[in-house]
């Protein structure tokens, strides 16, 4: 892993890609949002800056899969924005995947840390 492949916070980009889908769905549980606001929320959560070239294809896949719906809204001081909303299918996907992620991350952490805790 090189520094070029990591976020400003130091997370390798592979790690972010692994959690990005669930993280975006989680952001949308707070209500409809648009791309820049989603990336800002993710950055504020400590996940690093997600680029539009990564986010928008993911949102398009989610729309195709029926996990999000979209709506164009007129901008008050600029161009309109495409808002993304979580659908019932998206909520169900998140509810199904979160416990799996929790189990996976716990197992992974336990495995990786097993050699780092020596009793003495």
N, C-alpha and C positions, 0 to 999 in steps of 0.2 A: 504494500500500500504506500503510495507516494503522497506527499503533501498536496500535489495538484489534484488528487482524487478525493480530497476531503473538504468538509465545510469549514467556514471560518472558526467554528467551535472545535474543530479537530476530528469530527466524526468522519470516518471513511464513507465515501459516497455509496458504497455497496450496502452499508448498514441503513442509510437513509432510504434507499430504494426499497429495502425489505419492509419498512414500516410505513412508507408514504401512503399507500392506499388506505390502510386503516386510519392513519392520522388525518387524512383529508375527510374521510367519512365522519370521524369524530368531530372535526371542526364544524361540519354541516349540521350536527345535532343541535347547534345553537340557533339555527335558522338559515335562510337563504344567504348566500354570499357570492362575491365575485372573485376572480383570480387573484388580484393584488391583495385583497383583504385576506384571502386564504393563506397566501405565502407569508404575509405579515404575522398572522396568528401562529403559524408554524415556527417562524423565526423567534417570536416572543416566547414560545414554549421551549426554546433551546434546541430546536432541531436543525437550525441552520437556514440559509437562504435557498429556497427552492426556486429554480428558474422556470420561466414560462414554458420553455421547450420541454421541460419534464412534466410540469403540472397539467398543461392543456391536453396533451395526448391521453393522460390518465383520466381526466374528466370526460373526454370524448368516449373512452372505453366504458366508463361508468354509465354514461348516457345510453350508449348502445346496449349495455347489459340491463338497463332499466333501474339502475341503482340511484341515479339522479335525474331530475328533470331540469329544463332550462327555461329562462324567460328573459327577454330583452327589456330593459328599463331605460327610459330616457335619462340622460345625465342632466344635472342642474347647472353645471358650469363647463360641460364638455360633452364628448360623445357618449352615447348610450353604453350601458354595460350589460354583459351577459351574466345573469345570476344563476347559480346552481342551487338546487334544493334536494334534500334527501327524500327519496320516495319510501314507501312502506317496504319495498324490496331491499332498499339500501339500509334501512333500519334493521331489518331482519339479518342481512349479511353482517352488519357490524355486531349485532348481538350474538351471532353464531361464531364469528371469528375472534372476538375479544378474549373469551376464555381459552381458546386454542393458543392465541398469542401469549397469554399469561403463562400457560403451561410450558410452551416451547421456550420462552425466555427464562423461566425458572430452571428448566432442565439444562439449558445451554449455560447459564451462569454457574450452576452447581458443577457442571462438567469442567468448565474452564477454570474455576477457582479451586478445584479439589487439590491441586498440587501447590497452591499458594498459601495454604493454612496448615502449618506444621504444629503439632502439639509438642511441647517440650518440657 
